[in-house]
Amino acid sequence: MPTTPTHSKPSSMEELLRLGPTLPQVKRGDVMTGTIVSLSKKEVLFNIGWKTQGILVQPETKELSTFQKYLSVGQKVPVKIITLEAKGGFPVVSLQHFFEQGKWDILADHYKNEKTIEVEVKTKGKGGLFIEVMGIRGVIPKIQLTREFMQNPDSLYSKKVNVKILEVDKEKNRLVVSQKAAALGLTQSKLKKLFEQVKEGETYDCKVIGFSDFGIFCEVNGIEGLIHISEISWKKVSDPKTYAKEGSTIKAMVLKKNEHDYKLTLSLKRLEQDPWDEIETKYPKDVEFKGMVTRKEAYGYFVRLEPGIEGLIHNSKINTDTTIDVNKNIAVYIERIDKKNRKMSLVPASTNSDKPLMYR
């Protein structure tokens, strides 16, 4: 049983409300501001401006363990009147509004003031770790883990860790946090200063800090960046790990700066000449070329003439007596080049010295 708050002894709440002209006229369901005057694991007492104190409705005391570290004596919170007069003569109130909205306000305050917050790691995803705090789900992107945990994210499973908030948006139900920022004591002002020093279009030494299926994670002067798999090479990339080694330093170009979350989009391939730049000069139509058949699709065969340059032999260009095998070399002519869309149409070369009839 909760401790009955100290108060004068009117015979009823109706009498209580008549005791002073300044007492508010309230009814069940009203929301008002309450000041916490007592806080424990089992109960919370509130000063709500009456002659007696309000007490938290019993079912909600079960949620106190989740929110208690974010509540303190003297704190003002919105409370909803559940009962005007319970047993003992005191009102019963609800913190449900706080539980629903106040937790987002707490996160927003921690973000604004760059405070650390404790979260619990729930599961591992493809791009990082999913976490929970006060019933809100969020994510620690893999790049926002210190190196030891980036290499072994499973070691954080079901554990509580300190993080700093990178993004919080109640409308989008979005929470992004950083274990690295908390561990290294990074602040937004420091990150902003470092971020502003990096220029788009410039080439930098980048420290490789990790990999994923979709690219290479790097640091540029302390700022995180990603070399997406599509920006690693002009040729098709199947495994980003074959292009760099963790802990090594590589040169990459900054393609884009994301002002929203202080992230960089990087590129390796932009430091090399695009093989399509001089494609029409290098591959004239009247010359026979040899290439490797890389794959078969429902509509034809793709042939690689050189790294980064592939063309298509459409099924309509293949004679019934022509055999094409994947992973075998084939002689072709260039039928058409679409430089803008990086596409090339090919036809098989004939077995004699003449061009194929369909090409002529």
C-alpha positions in Angstrom: 0.0 0.0 0.0 1.3 3.5 -0.9 2.1 5.8 1.9 -0.7 8.3 2.4 0.6 11.8 1.6 0.7 14.4 4.3 -2.3 16.8 4.1 -5.0 18.5 6.1 -8.0 16.4 6.9 -11.0 17.5 5.0 -13.9 15.0 5.1 -14.1 14.7 1.3 -12.5 16.0 -1.9 -15.6 18.1 -2.5 -14.9 19.8 0.8 -11.3 20.1 -0.1 -12.1 21.9 -3.3 -14.1 24.4 -1.3 -11.3 25.2 1.1 -9.7 27.9 -0.9 -10.8 30.0 -3.8 -7.5 29.5 -5.6 -7.8 25.8 -5.9 -8.4 24.7 -9.5 -11.8 23.3 -10.6 -10.8 20.1 -12.2 -12.5 16.9 -13.4 -11.4 13.4 -14.2 -9.4 13.3 -17.4 -7.9 16.8 -17.1 -4.2 17.1 -17.8 -2.2 19.5 -15.5 1.4 20.1 -14.5 2.6 18.1 -11.5 5.9 18.6 -9.5 7.5 15.4 -8.2 7.9 15.7 -4.5 8.8 12.0 -3.7 10.2 9.3 -5.9 10.9 5.6 -5.3 10.8 2.3 -7.1 7.2 1.7 -5.9 5.5 5.1 -6.0 5.7 8.8 -7.0 4.0 11.7 -5.2 3.1 14.9 -7.0 2.4 18.4 -5.9 -0.5 19.4 -8.2 -1.5 22.6 -6.5 -4.1 21.2 -4.2 -4.2 20.8 -0.4 -3.1 17.2 -0.9 -0.6 15.4 -3.0 -1.4 13.2 -6.0 -0.1 9.7 -6.3 0.7 7.6 -9.4 -1.9 5.2 -10.5 -0.9 1.7 -9.4 -0.6 -0.1 -12.8 1.9 2.5 -14.0 4.3 1.9 -11.1 5.4 -1.1 -13.0 6.9 1.2 -15.7 8.9 3.3 -13.1 12.0 1.1 -13.4 12.3 2.1 -17.1 11.8 5.8 -16.6 13.1 6.4 -13.1 16.6 7.5 -14.1 15.0 10.3 -16.2 12.7 11.5 -13.3 13.8 13.5 -10.3 12.4 15.3 -7.3 11.4 18.8 -8.3 10.9 17.9 -11.9 7.7 19.2 -13.5 5.7 16.7 -15.7 2.3 16.6 -17.2 -0.1 14.4 -15.2 -3.7 13.3 -16.0 -6.3 13.1 -13.3 -7.6 9.5 -13.0 -9.5 9.8 -9.7 -10.3 12.9 -7.8 -10.5 11.1 -4.5 -9.2 7.7 -3.8 -9.1 5.8 -0.5 -7.3 8.1 1.9 -8.6 11.2 0.3 -5.9 11.9 -2.2 -6.2 12.1 -6.0 -4.7 9.5 -8.3 -2.9 10.6 -11.5 -1.3 9.1 -14.6 2.0 9.7 -16.2 0.9 8.2 -19.5 1.4 11.4 -21.4 5.0 11.5 -20.1 5.5 7.9 -21.0 4.4 8.6 -24.6 5.7 12.1 -25.3 8.1 12.8 -22.4 10.5 10.0 -23.5 10.9 11.7 -26.8 11.5 15.1 -25.1 14.2 13.4 -23.0 15.9 12.1 -26.1 15.6 15.5 -27.8 17.2 17.1 -24.7 20.0 14.6 -24.6 20.6 15.3 -28.3 20.5 19.0 -27.9 22.9 19.0 -24.9 25.1 16.2 -26.3 24.5 14.0 -23.2 25.2 10.3 -23.2 22.3 7.9 -22.7 22.2 4.3 -21.9 20.5 1.9 -24.4 20.1 -1.9 -24.6 21.3 -3.8 -27.6 18.5 -6.0 -28.9 19.4 -7.6 -32.2 22.0 -7.3 -35.0 21.0 -6.1 -38.5 22.8 -5.9 -41.8 23.9 -2.4 -41.3 24.4 -2.2 -37.5 22.8 -3.0 -34.2 19.1 -2.4 -33.2 18.7 -0.9 -29.7 15.9 0.1 -27.3 15.6 2.8 -24.8 12.3 3.6 -22.9 10.5 1.4 -25.3 11.7 3.3 -28.3 13.6 1.3 -31.0 16.7 2.7 -32.6 19.9 1.8 -34.4 23.6 2.0 -34.0 25.0 2.0 -37.6 28.0 -0.2 -37.9 30.2 2.8 -38.7 29.2 4.3 -35.3 30.9 1.5 -33.4 34.4 1.6 -32.1 36.8 -0.7 -34.0 36.7 -3.5 -31.4 32.9 -3.7 -31.7 32.8 -3.1 -35.4 34.9 -6.3 -35.7 32.7 -8.2 -33.3 29.3 -6.6 -32.9 27.8 -9.8 -31.5 29.7 -9.1 -28.2 27.2 -6.3 -27.5 24.1 -8.4 -27.8 21.7 -8.0 -24.9 24.1 -5.6 -23.2 23.6 -2.0 -22.1 25.9 0.6 -23.6 26.4 4.3 -23.5 25.7 6.2 -26.7 25.3 9.7 -28.0 22.3 10.6 -30.1 22.9 11.5 -33.8 19.3 11.8 -34.8 15.9 11.8 -33.1 12.6 12.3 -34.8 9.3 11.3 -33.1 7.2 11.9 -36.3 9.3 9.4 -38.2 9.8 7.2 -35.2 13.5 7.4 -35.9 16.4 7.2 -33.4 20.1 6.9 -34.5 22.8 6.8 -32.0 26.6 6.4 -31.8 28.6 4.2 -29.4 31.8 5.5 -30.9 30.9 9.2 -30.1 30.2 8.3 -26.5 33.3 6.1 -26.1 35.7 8.7 -27.6 34.0 11.8 -26.1 33.2 13.3 -29.5 31.0 16.4 -29.5 28.8 17.9 -32.2 30.8 21.1 -32.2 34.1 19.2 -32.8 32.5 17.0 -35.5 31.1 20.1 -37.2 34.5 21.8 -37.2 36.2 18.7 -38.7 33.4 18.3 -41.2 33.7 21.8 -42.5 37.4 21.3 -43.2 36.6 18.5 -45.7 35.9 19.7 -49.2 33.8 18.1 -52.0 35.8 17.1 -55.0 39.1 16.9 -53.1 41.2 13.8 -52.6 42.1 12.7 -49.1 44.0 9.9 -47.3 41.2 7.7 -45.9 41.7 5.1 -43.1 39.8 1.9 -43.7 37.8 1.1 -40.6 35.5 -1.7 -41.8 33.5 -3.3 -44.6 29.9 -4.3 -45.4 28.3 -6.0 -48.4 27.6 -2.6 -49.9 30.9 -0.9 -49.5 34.0 0.2 -47.5 33.8 2.3 -44.3 36.5 4.9 -44.0 37.5 7.9 -41.8 38.7 11.2 -43.3 40.2 13.5 -40.7 38.0 11.9 -38.1 34.8 12.1 -40.2 33.1 8.9 -41.2 32.5 8.1 -44.9 31.4 5.3 -47.2 32.8 4.1 -50.5 29.7 2.5 -51.9 30.3 -0.7 -53.9 29.3 1.2 -57.0 32.1 3.8 -56.4 34.9 1.3 -55.8 35.8 0.5 -59.4 34.6 1.1 -62.9 34.3 -2.7 -63.3 31.8 -4.9 -61.5 32.7 -5.4 -57.8 31.5 -8.5 -56.0 33.6 -8.2 -52.8 34.7 -4.8 -51.4 37.3 -6.5 -49.2 39.4 -7.3 -52.3 40.1 -3.6 -52.8 41.3 -2.6 -49.4 42.6 -3.9 -46.1 41.2 -2.9 -42.7 43.5 -0.4 -40.9 45.2 0.6 -44.2 45.2 4.1 -45.7 43.9 4.6 -49.2 43.2 7.7 -51.3 39.6 8.5 -52.2 37.7 11.5 -53.5 34.9 13.2 -51.6 31.8 13.1 -53.8 29.3 14.5 -51.4 29.0 15.9 -47.8 25.8 15.1 -45.9 25.2 18.1 -43.7 22.4 16.3 -41.9 24.5 13.6 -40.2 28.1 14.7 -40.9 28.8 11.8 -43.3 30.8 11.6 -46.5 30.2 9.8 -49.7 33.6 8.7 -51.1 34.9 7.3 -54.4 37.9 5.3 -55.5 37.0 4.9 -59.1 36.8 8.7 -59.7 40.6 8.8 -59.3 40.9 6.6 -62.4 40.0 7.5 -65.9 36.5 6.4 -66.9 36.9 3.7 -69.6 33.8 5.1 -71.2 35.3 8.6 -71.8 36.9 7.6 -75.1 34.7 4.6 -75.9 33.8 5.5 -79.4 37.4 6.2 -80.4 38.7 3.1 -78.8 36.0 0.8 -80.2 35.2 1.7 -83.8 32.5 -0.3 -85.6 34.6 -1.8 -88.4 37.1 -3.6 -86.1 36.7 -7.1 -84.7 37.3 -7.4 -80.9 37.6 -10.3 -78.6 35.9 -10.4 -75.2 34.9 -12.8 -72.4 31.3 -13.9 -72.1 30.5 -13.1 -68.5 26.9 -14.1 -68.1 23.7 -15.2 -69.8 20.4 -13.5 -69.4 16.9 -14.3 -70.8 17.5 -11.7 -73.5 21.1 -12.4 -74.5 24.7 -12.6 -73.4 27.0 -10.0 -71.8 30.5 -9.8 -73.0 33.4 -8.0 -71.2 35.8 -6.3 -73.6 37.9 -4.9 -70.7 37.4 -4.1 -67.0 34.5 -1.7 -66.8 33.4 -2.2 -70.4 30.6 -4.7 -71.2 28.3 -5.1 -74.1 25.2 -7.1 -74.9 24.7 -9.7 -77.7 21.0 -9.7 -78.0 19.3 -13.0 -78.8 18.0 -11.5 -82.0 21.6 -11.1 -83.2 22.5 -14.8 -82.7 22.3 -17.2 -85.6 20.8 -20.6 -84.9 24.1 -22.3 -85.7 26.1 -20.0 -83.4 27.2 -21.4 -80.1 28.0 -19.0 -77.2 29.4 -20.3 -73.9 29.7 -18.4 -70.6 33.4 -17.9 -69.4 34.6 -18.4 -73.0 36.2 -15.9 -75.3 34.2 -14.6 -78.3 34.9 -12.4 -81.3 32.4 -9.5 -81.8 31.8 -6.3 -83.7 30.4 -3.1 -82.2 26.9 -2.5 -83.5 25.9 0.5 -81.4 27.3 2.6 -78.5 25.1 4.5 -76.1 27.8 6.5 -74.2 25.3 8.5 -72.1 23.7 5.3 -70.6 26.9 3.3 -70.7 25.5 0.6 -73.0 27.0 -1.2 -76.0 25.2 -3.5 -78.5 27.4 -6.3 -80.0 27.0 -8.9 -82.7 29.1 -12.1 -83.0 31.8 -12.0 -85.6 31.4 -14.6 -88.4 33.8 -17.5 -88.7 35.2 -16.1 -92.0 36.8 -12.8 -92.6 33.5 -11.1 -93.6 31.3 -9.3 -91.1 28.1 -11.1 -90.2 25.2 -10.5 -92.6 23.0 -9.0 -89.8 25.8 -6.5 -89.0 26.1 -5.3 -92.7 
